[in-house]
Amino acid sequence: MSVDVGEQLLEAAVDDAVAGQIATASRHSLAVGTPCPNCATPIQGPWCHACGQKAEKYDRSIWHLIAEAFEGLTHLDGRFWTTLPRLALKPGQLTRDYLDGHRAVQIPPFRMFLVVLLAVFFTGQLAVETNHVEFRVEPADTFIARDPADRAAFKEAFDAVKAKAASQAHWIITGGEKAVKDPNAFFAAMEHWSHQFAILMLPIAAVVLSVLFAFKKGVYVFDHLIFTMHSLAFQGMLLSTVFLLGLATPWASGLLLLSLVHLFVHMRRAYGISTLGTLIRMFLLFTGSLAGFIVLMFGLVLVGLATVH
């Protein structure tokens, strides 16, 4: 990613954060000329220009306190609940508005992506625990025929490979043995790193899109990153919904077909391309992203083996 794109992302994130704070402060601010509760200086805007305290009305409602605490912890505001419906129903317009500079009315894409990502992990864990799904790591020789002679031959060959690779991949072999003995520790190690690896899907998808739109004028890596964050946020919302509905009905997985419809509408309208061009790029994006996902999963397993205790 170039320095210019990084600066654009940082500038956009700062603009969104400031716009959100100003919008929130303006809704609850004191009238102009009212003495500041902290230093008694006449208020001229959402913040006191003398001491810097937010010039807001002091609401003693317990519900206001709860809402304020929730917003402070998650950085969510009213824009979150207006952005989600637009993301689901008008994804192309939402992305185009952001790229065209109409950002104050929607939540920052990366913040939304992170919130949805947490929701996916939470609902996924809930589904696993509710359905009593158990993951196990089986020794490699359990996949060999039960014939003792076959198992003995496999063990001899495995020990030979292990001895040869001991100097180069000792940590993999050691981690594998630990994973077999304590599968829970192995999957806990993978879960610890899974959040960071999930975020890596953003640059992977953006790179694939950069290749697919290499010859389209006026489209930059920054645009692909915004599109990717919006798109993956919707896929995460849909997956979380499937996890929750799956607790009540096995037919919930059928909703995943909506991801293809959404991606088609999103890409076609955000980039302004033809139906055929959209379908071709969808297929190539899926292929490239799948390859990237496989590499990430392989890397996650290696990291899990290296960090299992």
C-alpha positions in Angstrom: 0.0 0.0 0.0 1.4 3.4 -0.9 2.1 6.2 1.6 -0.5 8.3 -0.1 -3.2 5.7 0.4 -2.2 5.2 4.0 -2.4 8.9 4.6 -5.9 9.0 3.0 -7.1 6.2 5.2 -5.7 7.9 8.3 -7.3 11.2 7.3 -10.6 9.6 6.6 -10.6 7.8 10.0 -9.8 11.1 11.8 -12.5 13.0 9.9 -15.1 10.3 10.7 -14.1 10.2 14.4 -14.2 14.0 14.7 -17.5 14.3 12.7 -19.1 11.7 15.0 -18.0 13.5 18.2 -19.2 16.8 16.9 -22.6 15.4 15.9 -23.0 13.8 19.3 -21.9 16.9 21.2 -24.2 19.2 19.1 -27.3 17.1 19.9 -26.8 17.5 23.6 -25.0 20.9 23.9 -26.0 23.9 25.9 -27.3 27.0 24.3 -24.7 29.5 23.1 -23.9 32.0 25.8 -24.7 29.7 28.7 -22.0 29.7 31.4 -19.7 26.6 31.2 -20.5 24.4 34.2 -16.8 23.9 34.8 -15.2 27.4 34.4 -18.3 29.7 33.9 -17.0 30.9 30.5 -19.9 31.7 28.1 -20.4 28.7 25.7 -19.7 29.4 22.0 -20.1 25.8 20.7 -20.2 22.1 21.5 -17.0 22.5 23.6 -15.9 25.2 26.0 -13.1 27.1 24.3 -11.6 28.0 27.6 -11.3 24.7 29.5 -12.1 22.2 26.8 -15.0 20.5 28.6 -17.9 19.3 26.5 -20.7 21.8 26.8 -23.5 19.3 27.2 -26.7 19.2 29.3 -26.3 17.1 32.4 -28.9 14.5 32.1 -29.4 12.5 35.3 -31.5 9.7 33.6 -30.1 6.2 34.3 -30.9 5.2 30.7 -28.8 8.1 29.4 -25.9 7.0 31.6 -26.2 3.4 30.3 -26.3 4.6 26.7 -23.4 6.9 27.3 -21.3 4.1 28.8 -22.2 1.7 25.9 -21.3 4.3 23.4 -18.1 5.1 25.2 -17.0 1.4 25.3 -17.9 0.6 21.7 -17.7 4.0 20.0 -21.2 3.3 18.5 -23.7 6.1 17.9 -26.9 6.7 16.0 -25.1 6.4 12.7 -24.5 2.7 13.4 -28.2 1.9 13.3 -28.7 4.0 10.2 -25.7 2.6 8.4 -26.5 -1.1 8.8 -29.9 -1.0 6.9 -28.2 0.9 4.1 -25.4 -1.6 4.1 -27.9 -4.4 3.7 -30.3 -2.8 1.2 -28.2 -0.2 -0.6 -24.6 -1.3 -0.4 -23.4 0.2 -3.6 -24.8 3.6 -2.7 -23.4 3.5 0.8 -19.9 2.8 -0.6 -20.2 5.5 -3.3 -21.4 8.1 -0.8 -18.3 7.4 1.4 -15.9 7.6 -1.5 -17.6 10.8 -2.7 -17.1 12.4 0.7 -20.5 12.0 2.3 -19.1 10.4 5.5 -20.6 12.2 8.4 -23.9 10.3 8.3 -22.3 6.8 8.3 -20.1 5.0 10.8 -16.5 4.6 9.7 -16.1 1.4 7.7 -13.2 -0.1 9.7 -15.0 0.5 13.0 -18.1 -1.2 11.6 -16.0 -4.1 10.3 -14.4 -4.6 13.8 -17.8 -4.6 15.6 -19.3 -7.1 13.1 -16.1 -9.2 13.4 -16.6 -9.4 17.2 -20.3 -10.3 16.6 -19.2 -13.2 14.3 -16.9 -14.7 16.9 -19.4 -14.3 19.7 -22.3 -15.9 17.8 -20.0 -18.6 16.3 -18.9 -19.5 19.8 -22.5 -19.5 21.0 -23.5 -21.8 18.2 -20.6 -24.2 19.0 -21.4 -24.3 22.7 -25.2 -24.6 22.2 -24.8 -27.5 19.7 -22.1 -29.2 21.8 -19.7 -29.3 19.0 -16.3 -30.7 20.0 -13.1 -30.5 18.0 -10.4 -33.1 18.4 -6.9 -33.5 17.1 -6.3 -37.1 16.1 -2.8 -38.6 15.8 -1.9 -39.2 12.1 -1.7 -43.0 12.5 -5.4 -43.2 13.4 -6.2 -42.6 9.7 -4.2 -45.7 8.8 -5.8 -49.1 8.6 -6.3 -50.8 11.9 -4.0 -53.6 10.9 -1.1 -53.6 13.4 1.4 -54.2 10.6 0.3 -51.2 8.7 0.4 -49.0 11.8 3.9 -50.3 12.6 5.1 -49.5 9.1 3.5 -46.0 9.3 5.2 -45.3 12.7 8.5 -46.4 11.3 8.2 -44.1 8.3 6.9 -41.2 10.4 9.8 -41.5 12.9 12.2 -41.4 10.0 10.7 -38.2 8.7 10.6 -36.8 12.2 14.2 -37.5 12.7 15.2 -36.0 9.4 13.2 -32.8 9.9 13.9 -32.4 13.6 16.5 -29.7 13.0 14.3 -27.7 10.6 10.8 -28.1 12.0 11.3 -29.1 15.6 8.7 -26.6 16.8 6.1 -27.9 14.4 6.6 -31.5 15.6 6.7 -30.4 19.3 3.5 -28.3 18.8 1.8 -31.2 17.0 2.5 -33.5 19.9 1.1 -30.9 22.3 -2.0 -30.4 20.2 -2.7 -34.2 20.2 -2.3 -34.4 23.9 -4.3 -31.2 24.7 -6.6 -30.2 21.8 -8.3 -27.6 23.9 -5.0 -25.7 24.4 -4.3 -25.9 20.6 -7.7 -24.5 19.6 -7.5 -21.8 22.3 -4.1 -20.7 20.8 -5.7 -20.6 17.3 -8.7 -18.7 18.6 -6.3 -16.1 20.2 -4.8 -15.3 16.9 -7.9 -15.8 14.7 -9.0 -12.1 15.2 -5.7 -10.8 13.8 -5.8 -13.2 10.9 -9.4 -12.3 10.0 -8.3 -8.7 9.6 -5.7 -9.8 7.1 -8.6 -10.6 4.7 -8.9 -6.9 4.1 -5.6 -6.3 2.3 -5.9 -9.7 0.5 -9.3 -8.8 -1.0 -8.1 -5.3 -1.7 -5.1 -6.6 -3.6 -7.3 -9.0 -5.6 -9.7 -6.1 -6.5 -6.8 -3.9 -7.4 -5.8 -6.5 -10.0 -9.3 -7.0 -11.3 -9.8 -3.2 -11.7 -6.2 -2.4 -12.8 -7.4 -0.8 -16.1 -10.4 1.1 -14.7 -9.6 4.8 -14.5 -10.3 6.7 -11.3 -10.3 3.7 -9.0 -7.6 3.4 -6.3 -6.5 0.9 -3.6 -8.3 3.2 -1.1 -11.6 2.6 -2.9 -11.0 -1.2 -2.8 -10.3 -1.1 0.9 -13.6 0.7 1.6 -15.5 -1.6 -0.7 -13.9 -4.6 1.1 -14.7 -3.4 4.6 -18.3 -2.7 3.6 -18.6 -6.1 1.9 -17.1 -8.2 4.6 -19.1 -6.3 7.2 -22.3 -7.4 5.5 -21.0 -11.0 5.1 -20.2 -11.0 8.8 -23.7 -9.7 9.7 -25.3 -12.4 7.6 -23.1 -15.1 9.1 -23.9 -13.9 12.6 -27.6 -14.1 11.7 -27.2 -17.6 10.4 -25.4 -18.7 13.6 -28.3 -17.3 15.7 -31.1 -18.6 13.6 -29.3 -21.9 13.3 -30.0 -22.4 17.0 -33.7 -22.7 16.1 -33.8 -24.1 12.6 -31.4 -26.1 10.4 -32.6 -24.2 7.4 -30.9 -21.0 8.4 -27.8 -21.8 6.3 -29.8 -21.2 3.2 -29.6 -17.5 3.9 -25.9 -17.6 3.0 -27.0 -17.5 -0.7 -27.9 -13.9 -0.1 -24.2 -13.2 0.2 -23.9 -13.7 -3.6 -26.8 -11.5 -4.4 -25.5 -8.8 -2.1 -22.0 -8.9 -3.6 -23.3 -8.7 -7.1 -25.4 -5.6 -6.3 -22.7 -4.1 -4.2 -19.9 -4.5 -6.8 -22.0 -3.5 -9.8 -23.3 -0.3 -8.3 -20.2 0.8 -6.4 -17.9 0.4 -9.4 -20.5 1.2 -12.1 -19.7 -1.9 -14.3 -21.8 -4.1 -16.5 -23.6 -7.3 -15.4 -21.2 -9.5 -17.3 -18.2 -7.7 -15.9 -19.5 -8.0 -12.4 -20.1 -11.7 -12.7 -16.6 -12.3 -14.1 -15.0 -10.3 -11.4 -17.1 -12.0 -8.7 -15.8 -15.3 -9.8 -12.2 -14.2 -9.9 -12.6 -12.4 -6.5 -14.0 -15.6 -5.0 -11.2 -17.6 -6.4 -8.5 -15.2 -5.2 -10.0 -14.7 -1.8 -10.4 -18.5 -1.3 -6.8 -19.0 -2.1 -5.9 -16.2 0.4 -8.2 -17.8 3.0 -6.5 -21.2 2.6 -3.1 -19.6 3.1 -4.3 -17.7 6.2 -5.8 -20.9 7.7 -2.5 -22.7 7.1 -0.7 -19.8 8.7 -3.2 -19.8 11.6 -2.6 -23.5 12.2 1.2 -23.0 12.2 0.9 -20.1 14.6 -1.4 -22.3 16.8 1.2 -25.0 16.8 4.0 -22.6 17.6 2.2 -21.0 20.5 0.3 -23.9 22.1 1.2 -24.4 25.7 
